[in-house]
Amino acid sequence: MMAGDGAASEKVTHATGVVKAVDAAKGTITIAHDPIAAKKWPAMTMTFKLNKGGLGKVRAGQRVKFCFEGEGSYTVTKMTRI
């Protein structure tokens, strides 16, 4: 199990976008992100899970850069306003 956990942590993807909504009760954030070349994704709006305490003072309308990981279900692991 530990080997799989390490492999997952290596698949961090970096992106930028604009926060559209924050749902503290569900622990999710919706971001309209720019194209993500590493995933071959066009610009789109997606809802991501957040690590505990990941919301900080982020609000809708703010431009952010963020890191996420996962496959199929994605979790934001780091986020800063830009």
N, CA, C and O atoms as CSV, one atom per row, in Angstrom:
chain,resi,resn,atom,element,x,y,z
A,1,MET,N,N,0.804,-1.192,0.000
A,1,MET,CA,C,0.000,0.000,0.000
A,1,MET,C,C,0.851,1.262,0.000
A,1,MET,O,O,0.516,2.238,-0.671
A,2,MET,N,N,1.930,1.246,0.737
A,2,MET,CA,C,2.746,2.441,0.834
A,2,MET,C,C,3.355,2.803,-0.512
A,2,MET,O,O,3.495,3.987,-0.819
A,3,ALA,N,N,3.715,1.828,-1.314
A,3,ALA,CA,C,4.287,2.121,-2.624
A,3,ALA,C,C,3.265,2.832,-3.494
A,3,ALA,O,O,3.612,3.769,-4.212
A,4,GLY,N,N,2.015,2.403,-3.441
A,4,GLY,CA,C,0.953,3.052,-4.204
A,4,GLY,C,C,0.723,4.473,-3.745
A,4,GLY,O,O,0.484,5.360,-4.565
A,5,ASP,N,N,0.793,4.707,-2.428
A,5,ASP,CA,C,0.612,6.052,-1.902
A,5,ASP,C,C,1.706,6.970,-2.423
A,5,ASP,O,O,1.427,8.113,-2.785
A,6,GLY,N,N,2.933,6.498,-2.468
A,6,GLY,CA,C,4.041,7.300,-2.963
A,6,GLY,C,C,3.874,7.621,-4.432
A,6,GLY,O,O,4.173,8.736,-4.858
A,7,ALA,N,N,3.404,6.670,-5.211
A,7,ALA,CA,C,3.215,6.891,-6.632
A,7,ALA,C,C,2.157,7.956,-6.869
A,7,ALA,O,O,2.310,8.790,-7.761
A,8,ALA,N,N,1.080,7.941,-6.080
A,8,ALA,CA,C,0.015,8.922,-6.255
A,8,ALA,C,C,0.522,10.327,-5.957
A,8,ALA,O,O,0.143,11.280,-6.638
A,9,SER,N,N,1.375,10.463,-4.948
A,9,SER,CA,C,1.854,11.790,-4.584
A,9,SER,C,C,2.786,12.367,-5.646
A,9,SER,O,O,3.004,13.578,-5.679
A,10,GLU,N,N,3.339,11.520,-6.515
A,10,GLU,CA,C,4.215,11.991,-7.575
A,10,GLU,C,C,3.431,12.569,-8.749
A,10,GLU,O,O,4.015,13.242,-9.598
A,11,LYS,N,N,2.131,12.324,-8.819
A,11,LYS,CA,C,1.323,12.774,-9.942
A,11,LYS,C,C,0.625,14.097,-9.631
A,11,LYS,O,O,-0.589,14.222,-9.793
A,12,VAL,N,N,1.394,15.068,-9.190
A,12,VAL,CA,C,0.849,16.385,-8.886
A,12,VAL,C,C,0.808,17.193,-10.179
A,12,VAL,O,O,1.783,17.223,-10.930
A,13,THR,N,N,-0.315,17.842,-10.433
A,13,THR,CA,C,-0.486,18.673,-11.617
A,13,THR,C,C,-0.650,20.122,-11.174
A,13,THR,O,O,-1.359,20.407,-10.209
A,14,HIS,N,N,0.009,21.034,-11.885
A,14,HIS,CA,C,-0.051,22.464,-11.571
A,14,HIS,C,C,-0.973,23.158,-12.568
A,14,HIS,O,O,-0.981,22.825,-13.753
A,15,ALA,N,N,-1.754,24.134,-12.076
A,15,ALA,CA,C,-2.699,24.831,-12.943
A,15,ALA,C,C,-3.000,26.222,-12.399
A,15,ALA,O,O,-2.643,26.561,-11.271
A,16,THR,N,N,-3.670,27.017,-13.235
A,16,THR,CA,C,-4.153,28.335,-12.825
A,16,THR,C,C,-5.610,28.456,-13.241
A,16,THR,O,O,-6.067,27.766,-14.152
A,17,GLY,N,N,-6.335,29.342,-12.565
A,17,GLY,CA,C,-7.730,29.537,-12.916
A,17,GLY,C,C,-8.395,30.557,-12.018
A,17,GLY,O,O,-7.738,31.227,-11.221
A,18,VAL,N,N,-9.720,30.667,-12.155
A,18,VAL,CA,C,-10.518,31.600,-11.368
A,18,VAL,C,C,-11.514,30.800,-10.540
A,18,VAL,O,O,-12.224,29.938,-11.057
A,19,VAL,N,N,-11.555,31.101,-9.248
A,19,VAL,CA,C,-12.487,30.422,-8.344
A,19,VAL,C,C,-13.906,30.868,-8.684
A,19,VAL,O,O,-14.189,32.064,-8.752
A,20,LYS,N,N,-14.790,29.906,-8.896
A,20,LYS,CA,C,-16.189,30.189,-9.198
A,20,LYS,C,C,-17.084,29.996,-7.985
A,20,LYS,O,O,-18.063,30.721,-7.814
A,21,ALA,N,N,-16.754,29.014,-7.135
A,21,ALA,CA,C,-17.568,28.745,-5.942
A,21,ALA,C,C,-16.746,27.969,-4.931
A,21,ALA,O,O,-15.848,27.205,-5.285
A,22,VAL,N,N,-17.075,28.185,-3.658
A,22,VAL,CA,C,-16.447,27.457,-2.565
A,22,VAL,C,C,-17.567,26.877,-1.712
A,22,VAL,O,O,-18.471,27.606,-1.302
A,23,ASP,N,N,-17.520,25.580,-1.440
A,23,ASP,CA,C,-18.512,24.925,-0.589
A,23,ASP,C,C,-17.792,24.330,0.611
A,23,ASP,O,O,-17.306,23.199,0.563
A,24,ALA,N,N,-17.728,25.106,1.689
A,24,ALA,CA,C,-17.013,24.666,2.889
A,24,ALA,C,C,-17.659,23.428,3.498
A,24,ALA,O,O,-16.957,22.566,4.027
A,25,ALA,N,N,-18.979,23.326,3.432
A,25,ALA,CA,C,-19.681,22.178,4.015
A,25,ALA,C,C,-19.288,20.872,3.324
A,25,ALA,O,O,-19.135,19.840,3.977
A,26,LYS,N,N,-19.128,20.923,2.014
A,26,LYS,CA,C,-18.759,19.727,1.247
A,26,LYS,C,C,-17.250,19.581,1.086
A,26,LYS,O,O,-16.765,18.525,0.680
A,27,GLY,N,N,-16.503,20.645,1.404
A,27,GLY,CA,C,-15.050,20.603,1.234
A,27,GLY,C,C,-14.641,20.597,-0.223
A,27,GLY,O,O,-13.703,19.904,-0.614
A,28,THR,N,N,-15.370,21.395,-1.043
A,28,THR,CA,C,-15.061,21.444,-2.472
A,28,THR,C,C,-14.880,22.882,-2.941
A,28,THR,O,O,-15.327,23.832,-2.299
A,29,ILE,N,N,-14.216,23.006,-4.074
A,29,ILE,CA,C,-14.027,24.301,-4.718
A,29,ILE,C,C,-14.228,24.112,-6.218
A,29,ILE,O,O,-13.751,23.135,-6.795
A,30,THR,N,N,-14.932,25.044,-6.842
A,30,THR,CA,C,-15.150,25.003,-8.282
A,30,THR,C,C,-14.260,26.064,-8.913
A,30,THR,O,O,-14.293,27.234,-8.531
A,31,ILE,N,N,-13.463,25.634,-9.885
A,31,ILE,CA,C,-12.487,26.514,-10.529
A,31,ILE,C,C,-12.654,26.445,-12.047
A,31,ILE,O,O,-12.742,25.362,-12.625
A,32,ALA,N,N,-12.697,27.617,-12.681
A,32,ALA,CA,C,-12.636,27.699,-14.144
A,32,ALA,C,C,-11.148,27.779,-14.477
A,32,ALA,O,O,-10.548,28.853,-14.427
A,33,HIS,N,N,-10.561,26.635,-14.815
A,33,HIS,CA,C,-9.113,26.602,-15.016
A,33,HIS,C,C,-8.719,26.842,-16.462
A,33,HIS,O,O,-9.489,26.610,-17.395
A,34,ASP,N,N,-7.492,27.314,-16.611
A,34,ASP,CA,C,-6.894,27.506,-17.927
A,34,ASP,C,C,-6.558,26.125,-18.505
A,34,ASP,O,O,-6.627,25.130,-17.783
A,35,PRO,N,N,-6.194,26.045,-19.797
A,35,PRO,CA,C,-5.793,24.743,-20.346
A,35,PRO,C,C,-4.661,24.129,-19.512
A,35,PRO,O,O,-3.772,24.834,-19.034
A,36,ILE,N,N,-4.711,22.805,-19.348
A,36,ILE,CA,C,-3.695,22.089,-18.573
A,36,ILE,C,C,-2.999,21.115,-19.518
A,36,ILE,O,O,-3.510,20.030,-19.796
A,37,ALA,N,N,-1.831,21.515,-20.004
A,37,ALA,CA,C,-1.096,20.730,-21.002
A,37,ALA,C,C,-0.730,19.345,-20.483
A,37,ALA,O,O,-0.787,18.373,-21.236
A,38,ALA,N,N,-0.354,19.239,-19.210
A,38,ALA,CA,C,0.070,17.952,-18.649
A,38,ALA,C,C,-1.040,16.904,-18.709
A,38,ALA,O,O,-0.759,15.708,-18.775
A,39,LYS,N,N,-2.288,17.341,-18.686
A,39,LYS,CA,C,-3.431,16.426,-18.757
A,39,LYS,C,C,-4.081,16.429,-20.141
A,39,LYS,O,O,-4.993,15.648,-20.414
A,40,LYS,N,N,-3.594,17.325,-21.011
A,40,LYS,CA,C,-4.184,17.517,-22.341
A,40,LYS,C,C,-5.643,17.954,-22.232
A,40,LYS,O,O,-6.491,17.541,-23.023
A,41,TRP,N,N,-5.918,18.798,-21.235
A,41,TRP,CA,C,-7.266,19.318,-21.009
A,41,TRP,C,C,-7.388,20.728,-21.565
A,41,TRP,O,O,-6.464,21.530,-21.423
A,42,PRO,N,N,-8.513,21.040,-22.194
A,42,PRO,CA,C,-8.777,22.429,-22.576
A,42,PRO,C,C,-9.219,23.207,-21.324
A,42,PRO,O,O,-9.416,22.623,-20.259
A,43,ALA,N,N,-9.368,24.499,-21.467
A,43,ALA,CA,C,-9.915,25.296,-20.367
A,43,ALA,C,C,-11.334,24.798,-20.085
A,43,ALA,O,O,-12.104,24.544,-21.011
A,44,MET,N,N,-11.671,24.661,-18.817
A,44,MET,CA,C,-13.021,24.230,-18.436
A,44,MET,C,C,-13.251,24.540,-16.965
A,44,MET,O,O,-12.329,24.937,-16.253
A,45,THR,N,N,-14.480,24.357,-16.519
A,45,THR,CA,C,-14.829,24.561,-15.119
A,45,THR,C,C,-15.018,23.202,-14.470
A,45,THR,O,O,-15.751,22.356,-14.982
A,46,MET,N,N,-14.344,22.996,-13.326
A,46,MET,CA,C,-14.394,21.710,-12.620
A,46,MET,C,C,-14.537,21.942,-11.125
A,46,MET,O,O,-14.129,22.977,-10.597
A,47,THR,N,N,-15.123,20.965,-10.456
A,47,THR,CA,C,-15.197,20.982,-9.000
A,47,THR,C,C,-14.166,20.007,-8.463
A,47,THR,O,O,-14.113,18.851,-8.882
A,48,PHE,N,N,-13.346,20.479,-7.534
A,48,PHE,CA,C,-12.278,19.694,-6.924
A,48,PHE,C,C,-12.558,19.507,-5.442
A,48,PHE,O,O,-13.193,20.352,-4.811
A,49,LYS,N,N,-12.083,18.399,-4.890
A,49,LYS,CA,C,-12.073,18.223,-3.441
A,49,LYS,C,C,-10.913,19.047,-2.903
A,49,LYS,O,O,-9.989,19.393,-3.638
A,50,LEU,N,N,-10.973,19.358,-1.608
A,50,LEU,CA,C,-9.896,20.110,-0.963
A,50,LEU,C,C,-9.311,19.320,0.178
A,50,LEU,O,O,-10.026,18.618,0.892
A,51,ASN,N,N,-7.991,19.434,0.353
A,51,ASN,CA,C,-7.370,18.892,1.561
A,51,ASN,C,C,-7.946,19.649,2.745
A,51,ASN,O,O,-8.393,20.785,2.587
A,52,LYS,N,N,-7.945,19.048,3.922
A,52,LYS,CA,C,-8.438,19.733,5.114
A,52,LYS,C,C,-7.694,21.046,5.290
A,52,LYS,O,O,-6.471,21.098,5.162
A,53,GLY,N,N,-8.433,22.099,5.581
A,53,GLY,CA,C,-7.830,23.414,5.769
A,53,GLY,C,C,-7.411,24.078,4.475
A,53,GLY,O,O,-6.727,25.101,4.503
A,54,GLY,N,N,-7.802,23.523,3.347
A,54,GLY,CA,C,-7.362,24.039,2.060
A,54,GLY,C,C,-8.067,25.291,1.571
A,54,GLY,O,O,-7.624,25.905,0.600
A,55,LEU,N,N,-9.156,25.683,2.224
A,55,LEU,CA,C,-9.902,26.842,1.752
A,55,LEU,C,C,-9.207,28.161,2.047
A,55,LEU,O,O,-9.185,29.057,1.204
A,56,GLY,N,N,-8.644,28.281,3.231
A,56,GLY,CA,C,-8.020,29.549,3.595
A,56,GLY,C,C,-9.007,30.684,3.429
A,56,GLY,O,O,-10.149,30.599,3.880
A,57,LYS,N,N,-8.563,31.745,2.781
A,57,LYS,CA,C,-9.430,32.903,2.557
A,57,LYS,C,C,-9.769,33.056,1.082
A,57,LYS,O,O,-9.997,34.170,0.610
A,58,VAL,N,N,-9.805,31.972,0.366
A,58,VAL,CA,C,-10.107,32.014,-1.060
A,58,VAL,C,C,-11.604,32.232,-1.245
A,58,VAL,O,O,-12.430,31.594,-0.591
A,59,ARG,N,N,-11.935,33.152,-2.155
A,59,ARG,CA,C,-13.336,33.465,-2.430
A,59,ARG,C,C,-13.588,33.432,-3.934
A,59,ARG,O,O,-12.660,33.518,-4.738
A,60,ALA,N,N,-14.854,33.307,-4.291
A,60,ALA,CA,C,-15.247,33.330,-5.697
A,60,ALA,C,C,-14.756,34.621,-6.342
A,60,ALA,O,O,-14.819,35.693,-5.740
A,61,GLY,N,N,-14.268,34.504,-7.571
A,61,GLY,CA,C,-13.779,35.641,-8.329
A,61,GLY,C,C,-12.275,35.833,-8.256
A,61,GLY,O,O,-11.718,36.607,-9.035
A,62,GLN,N,N,-11.607,35.149,-7.341
A,62,GLN,CA,C,-10.161,35.304,-7.202
A,62,GLN,C,C,-9.418,34.399,-8.181
A,62,GLN,O,O,-9.819,33.260,-8.422
A,63,ARG,N,N,-8.336,34.922,-8.737
A,63,ARG,CA,C,-7.470,34.130,-9.623
A,63,ARG,C,C,-6.466,33.403,-8.743
A,63,ARG,O,O,-5.884,33.990,-7.831
A,64,VAL,N,N,-6.268,32.119,-9.024
A,64,VAL,CA,C,-5.399,31.292,-8.193
A,64,VAL,C,C,-4.481,30.432,-9.049
A,64,VAL,O,O,-4.769,30.151,-10.212
A,65,LYS,N,N,-3.369,30.020,-8.446
A,65,LYS,CA,C,-2.581,28.929,-9.011
A,65,LYS,C,C,-2.708,27.809,-7.990
A,65,LYS,O,O,-2.716,28.049,-6.783
A,66,PHE,N,N,-2.806,26.585,-8.490
A,66,PHE,CA,C,-3.070,25.472,-7.589
A,66,PHE,C,C,-2.426,24.195,-8.088
A,66,PHE,O,O,-2.087,24.062,-9.264
A,67,CYS,N,N,-2.266,23.259,-7.166
A,67,CYS,CA,C,-1.760,21.925,-7.472
A,67,CYS,C,C,-2.854,20.940,-7.099
A,67,CYS,O,O,-3.543,21.113,-6.094
A,68,PHE,N,N,-3.007,19.909,-7.911
A,68,PHE,CA,C,-3.982,18.873,-7.581
A,68,PHE,C,C,-3.425,17.519,-7.955
A,68,PHE,O,O,-2.488,17.406,-8.745
A,69,GLU,N,N,-4.020,16.494,-7.372
A,69,GLU,CA,C,-3.618,15.126,-7.697
A,69,GLU,C,C,-4.847,14.236,-7.698
A,69,GLU,O,O,-5.911,14.603,-7.201
A,70,GLY,N,N,-4.666,13.056,-8.272
A,70,GLY,CA,C,-5.745,12.084,-8.352
A,70,GLY,C,C,-6.025,11.706,-9.788
A,70,GLY,O,O,-5.491,12.302,-10.724
A,71,GLU,N,N,-6.860,10.719,-9.942
A,71,GLU,CA,C,-7.325,10.260,-11.252
A,71,GLU,C,C,-8.816,9.995,-11.133
A,71,GLU,O,O,-9.240,9.168,-10.327
A,72,GLY,N,N,-9.602,10.685,-11.923
A,72,GLY,CA,C,-11.052,10.521,-11.868
A,72,GLY,C,C,-11.690,11.431,-10.838
A,72,GLY,O,O,-12.674,12.109,-11.135
A,73,SER,N,N,-11.151,11.455,-9.644
A,73,SER,CA,C,-11.567,12.361,-8.579
A,73,SER,C,C,-10.315,13.134,-8.175
A,73,SER,O,O,-9.309,12.534,-7.796
A,74,TYR,N,N,-10.371,14.450,-8.253
A,74,TYR,CA,C,-9.173,15.260,-8.067
A,74,TYR,C,C,-9.243,16.082,-6.788
A,74,TYR,O,O,-10.294,16.622,-6.443
A,75,THR,N,N,-8.113,16.173,-6.087
A,75,THR,CA,C,-8.024,16.906,-4.828
A,75,THR,C,C,-6.976,18.001,-4.946
A,75,THR,O,O,-5.832,17.742,-5.320
A,76,VAL,N,N,-7.379,19.236,-4.620
A,76,VAL,CA,C,-6.436,20.356,-4.583
A,76,VAL,C,C,-5.581,20.195,-3.336
A,76,VAL,O,O,-6.100,20.081,-2.226
A,77,THR,N,N,-4.268,20.186,-3.528
A,77,THR,CA,C,-3.344,19.997,-2.410
A,77,THR,C,C,-2.658,21.286,-1.995
A,77,THR,O,O,-2.136,21.385,-0.885
A,78,LYS,N,N,-2.654,22.284,-2.889
A,78,LYS,CA,C,-2.024,23.568,-2.578
A,78,LYS,C,C,-2.664,24.630,-3.461
A,78,LYS,O,O,-2.967,24.380,-4.628
A,79,MET,N,N,-2.868,25.829,-2.891
A,79,MET,CA,C,-3.481,26.897,-3.665
A,79,MET,C,C,-3.014,28.249,-3.134
A,79,MET,O,O,-2.948,28.465,-1.924
A,80,THR,N,N,-2.690,29.155,-4.057
A,80,THR,CA,C,-2.335,30.518,-3.675
A,80,THR,C,C,-3.008,31.497,-4.626
A,80,THR,O,O,-3.187,31.206,-5.809
A,81,ARG,N,N,-3.378,32.652,-4.102
A,81,ARG,CA,C,-3.970,33.692,-4.943
A,81,ARG,C,C,-2.877,34.342,-5.784
A,81,ARG,O,O,-1.739,34.491,-5.340
A,82,ILE,N,N,-3.244,34.728,-7.014
A,82,ILE,CA,C,-2.286,35.433,-7.881
A,82,ILE,C,C,-2.915,36.716,-8.399
A,82,ILE,O,O,-2.277,37.458,-9.146
